[in-house]
Amino acid sequence: MEQLNRRIEAYWDSRSENLSKTRRLELSGVDSDAWEAIFRRNLPVGRLKILDVGTGAGFFAAILSKMGHEVTGIDMSAKMLREAEKNLRKMNLAADFRKMNAQTLDFASETFDAVVTRNLTWTLPDVKAAYREWHRVLKRNGGILMNFDSDYGEKSFSACSRTKISAEMVSECDFIKDSLTISTKRRPFWDAGFLEGLNFASVTLDEDISGVVQRDSRCNYDSVPLFAVFATK
């Protein structure tokens, strides 16, 4: 698993600069407003401590920081974290960015009011371990997990991706996907079932929110539906 983790990290390192450009486009357009509306509708009231897992270039961290929350963003890719720091600095926003494995968190139990993540779980070698960790660090009686991802398991990125990356990188992405157990699950129904088994107080899902948060034609989103899973502890 460690070798696969390193390969995944190297993949996202190589994607960091181009993905960061896309995230800046998102932050400047209508999709950023749509994401903020989702957060306002689903997060508890007040200034929250939020963990952004797989923060990438800092897209969620920027939105949530602008909303007034205290955000910690983690990622395995050092280059992604540098992009995140740069992007928030340009917006005069702040977040605490740390290099960390999403499957083994260096935080005490019940530290965060919310855990948010996007486009991450499809690329984790051990999603069950990650979900257990996210449940652990959430506060009791209302801590919320918000996971936004896609069911890439039966897809080929060469067929569904609209992102302008090399054929070599597309092949690497497919190799990583095909190496992961999560790719054999049908989602988000598997996710909802597993989270219910972790004794979350409630679990709800939306099979496709693409039409709400992927309206900006400049961003070249892929054709696989983006789902949402909300789990309250």
C-alpha positions as CSV (number, residue, x, y, z in Angstrom):
1,M,0.0,0.0,0.0
2,E,2.9,2.4,0.8
3,Q,4.2,2.1,-2.8
4,L,0.7,2.9,-4.2
5,N,0.4,5.8,-1.8
6,R,3.7,7.2,-3.2
7,R,2.4,6.7,-6.8
8,I,-0.8,8.6,-6.0
9,E,1.1,11.4,-4.4
10,A,3.4,11.7,-7.4
11,Y,0.4,11.8,-9.7
12,W,-1.2,14.7,-7.9
13,D,2.2,16.5,-7.6
14,S,2.4,16.4,-11.4
15,R,-1.2,17.7,-11.7
16,S,-0.8,20.5,-9.2
17,E,-0.1,23.5,-11.3
18,N,-2.8,22.9,-14.0
19,L,-5.4,21.8,-11.4
20,S,-4.6,25.0,-9.4
21,K,-5.4,27.1,-12.5
22,T,-8.8,25.4,-12.8
23,R,-9.6,25.9,-9.2
24,R,-8.8,29.6,-9.5
25,L,-11.3,29.8,-12.4
26,E,-13.9,28.1,-10.2
27,L,-13.3,30.5,-7.4
28,S,-13.9,33.4,-9.7
29,G,-17.1,32.1,-11.2
30,V,-20.7,31.0,-10.5
31,D,-19.6,27.6,-9.2
32,S,-17.9,29.1,-6.1
33,D,-21.2,30.7,-5.2
34,A,-23.1,27.4,-5.6
35,W,-20.6,25.6,-3.3
36,E,-21.0,28.4,-0.7
37,A,-24.7,28.0,-0.8
38,I,-24.4,24.2,-0.2
39,F,-22.1,24.9,2.8
40,R,-24.5,27.5,4.3
41,R,-27.4,25.2,3.9
42,N,-25.8,22.1,5.5
43,L,-23.2,23.3,8.0
44,P,-24.1,24.2,11.6
45,V,-24.5,27.9,12.5
46,G,-21.5,29.7,13.9
47,R,-17.8,29.9,13.4
48,L,-16.7,26.3,12.9
49,K,-13.5,24.3,13.0
50,I,-13.4,22.5,9.7
51,L,-11.1,19.9,8.3
52,D,-10.7,20.0,4.5
53,V,-9.4,16.5,3.6
54,G,-7.5,16.4,0.3
55,T,-7.6,20.1,0.0
56,G,-5.6,20.1,-3.3
57,A,-5.2,23.7,-4.5
58,G,-7.3,25.0,-1.6
59,F,-10.7,25.4,-3.3
60,F,-12.9,24.5,-0.3
61,A,-10.4,26.1,2.1
62,A,-10.8,29.4,0.3
63,I,-14.6,29.3,0.3
64,L,-14.9,28.2,3.9
65,S,-12.2,30.7,5.1
66,K,-14.1,33.5,3.3
67,M,-17.2,32.4,5.2
68,G,-15.4,33.0,8.5
69,H,-14.6,29.4,9.5
70,E,-11.3,28.1,10.9
71,V,-10.0,25.8,8.3
72,T,-7.3,23.1,8.3
73,G,-6.5,21.7,4.9
74,I,-4.5,18.5,4.5
75,D,-3.1,16.8,1.5
76,M,-0.5,14.2,0.6
77,S,0.9,16.3,-2.2
78,A,3.4,18.9,-1.1
79,K,3.1,20.7,-4.5
80,M,-0.7,20.9,-4.1
81,L,-0.3,22.4,-0.7
82,R,2.1,25.0,-2.0
83,E,-0.5,25.9,-4.6
84,A,-3.2,26.1,-1.9
85,E,-1.1,28.5,0.2
86,K,-0.4,30.6,-2.9
87,N,-4.0,30.8,-3.9
88,L,-5.3,31.8,-0.5
89,R,-2.6,34.3,0.0
90,K,-3.6,36.0,-3.3
91,M,-7.2,36.2,-1.9
92,N,-6.0,37.6,1.5
93,L,-7.5,34.5,3.2
94,A,-5.9,32.1,5.7
95,A,-6.0,28.4,6.4
96,D,-3.7,26.0,8.2
97,F,-2.3,23.6,5.5
98,R,-0.5,20.4,6.5
99,K,1.0,17.4,4.7
100,M,-0.9,14.4,6.0
101,N,-2.4,11.1,5.0
102,A,-6.2,11.2,4.9
103,Q,-6.3,7.6,6.2
104,T,-4.3,8.3,9.4
105,L,-4.9,11.7,10.8
106,D,-2.7,13.4,13.4
107,F,-5.6,15.0,15.3
108,A,-7.2,14.3,18.6
109,S,-10.7,12.7,18.6
110,E,-13.6,15.1,18.4
111,T,-11.5,18.1,17.1
112,F,-13.7,19.3,14.2
113,D,-17.2,20.5,13.7
114,A,-17.1,19.4,10.1
115,V,-15.0,17.4,7.7
116,V,-15.3,18.2,4.0
117,T,-13.7,16.5,1.0
118,R,-14.1,16.6,-2.7
119,N,-12.7,14.3,-5.5
120,L,-10.7,12.3,-3.0
121,T,-12.2,9.0,-1.8
122,W,-12.1,7.4,-5.3
123,T,-8.3,7.7,-5.1
124,L,-7.7,6.3,-1.5
125,P,-6.2,2.8,-1.0
126,D,-8.3,2.3,2.2
127,V,-11.5,4.3,2.2
128,K,-12.8,2.4,5.2
129,A,-9.9,3.5,7.3
130,A,-10.4,7.1,6.1
131,Y,-14.1,7.1,7.0
132,R,-13.3,5.7,10.4
133,E,-10.7,8.5,11.0
134,W,-13.1,11.2,9.8
135,H,-15.8,9.9,12.1
136,R,-13.3,9.8,15.0
137,V,-12.2,13.5,14.7
138,L,-15.7,14.8,14.3
139,K,-17.4,16.3,17.4
140,R,-20.4,14.4,18.9
141,N,-23.9,15.6,18.6
142,G,-23.9,17.4,15.3
143,G,-20.4,17.1,13.7
144,I,-21.0,16.7,10.0
145,L,-19.1,14.9,7.2
146,M,-19.6,16.2,3.6
147,N,-18.1,14.0,0.9
148,F,-18.4,15.0,-2.8
149,D,-17.0,12.4,-5.2
150,S,-17.8,10.4,-8.3
151,D,-18.2,6.7,-9.1
152,Y,-15.2,6.3,-11.4
153,G,-14.8,2.5,-10.8
154,E,-16.3,1.2,-14.1
155,K,-15.2,4.3,-16.1
156,S,-12.2,4.9,-18.3
157,F,-10.7,8.3,-17.9
158,S,-9.7,8.3,-21.6
159,A,-13.4,8.2,-22.4
160,C,-14.9,10.5,-19.7
161,S,-12.2,13.1,-18.9
162,R,-12.4,16.5,-20.4
163,T,-9.3,17.8,-18.6
164,K,-6.4,18.7,-20.8
165,I,-3.7,16.4,-19.6
166,S,-1.3,14.1,-21.4
167,A,-2.3,10.6,-22.6
168,E,0.4,9.3,-20.2
169,M,-1.2,11.0,-17.3
170,V,-4.6,9.7,-18.3
171,S,-3.2,6.1,-18.4
172,E,-1.6,6.6,-15.0
173,C,-4.9,7.8,-13.6
174,D,-6.6,4.7,-14.9
175,F,-3.9,2.5,-13.5
176,I,-4.3,4.0,-10.0
177,K,-8.1,3.7,-10.2
178,D,-8.0,0.1,-11.3
179,S,-5.6,-0.7,-8.4
180,L,-8.1,0.4,-5.7
181,T,-10.7,-1.6,-3.9
182,I,-13.1,1.3,-3.9
183,S,-13.3,1.0,-7.7
184,T,-15.2,-2.3,-7.2
185,K,-18.0,-0.6,-5.2
186,R,-21.0,1.1,-6.6
187,R,-21.2,4.5,-5.2
188,P,-22.6,6.5,-3.4
189,F,-24.8,3.7,-2.1
190,W,-21.8,1.8,-0.8
191,D,-20.5,4.9,1.0
192,A,-23.9,5.5,2.6
193,G,-24.1,1.9,3.9
194,F,-20.7,1.9,5.3
195,L,-21.2,5.3,7.1
196,E,-24.5,4.0,8.6
197,G,-22.4,1.1,10.0
198,L,-20.2,3.6,11.7
199,N,-23.2,4.7,13.7
200,F,-23.6,8.2,12.2
201,A,-26.9,9.6,13.5
202,S,-28.1,10.3,10.0
203,V,-26.8,9.7,6.4
204,T,-28.3,11.3,3.3
205,L,-27.1,11.4,-0.3
206,D,-27.7,13.1,-3.6
207,E,-26.7,11.0,-6.6
208,D,-25.9,13.9,-8.9
209,I,-25.2,17.6,-8.0
210,S,-23.2,18.3,-11.2
211,G,-25.9,20.6,-12.6
212,V,-25.7,22.8,-9.5
213,V,-21.9,23.1,-9.0
214,Q,-20.4,22.4,-12.4
215,R,-22.0,25.1,-14.6
216,D,-18.8,27.0,-15.5
217,S,-17.8,26.0,-19.0
218,R,-14.3,27.2,-18.5
219,C,-13.5,24.5,-16.1
220,N,-13.8,21.4,-18.3
221,Y,-15.4,19.1,-15.8
222,D,-15.6,15.4,-16.7
223,S,-18.8,13.7,-17.6
224,V,-19.2,11.4,-14.6
225,P,-21.9,12.6,-12.1
226,L,-20.7,14.2,-8.9
227,F,-22.5,12.8,-5.9
228,A,-22.9,14.2,-2.3
229,V,-23.0,12.2,0.9
230,F,-23.8,14.0,4.2
231,A,-23.4,12.2,7.5
232,T,-24.1,13.7,10.9
233,K,-22.5,12.3,14.0
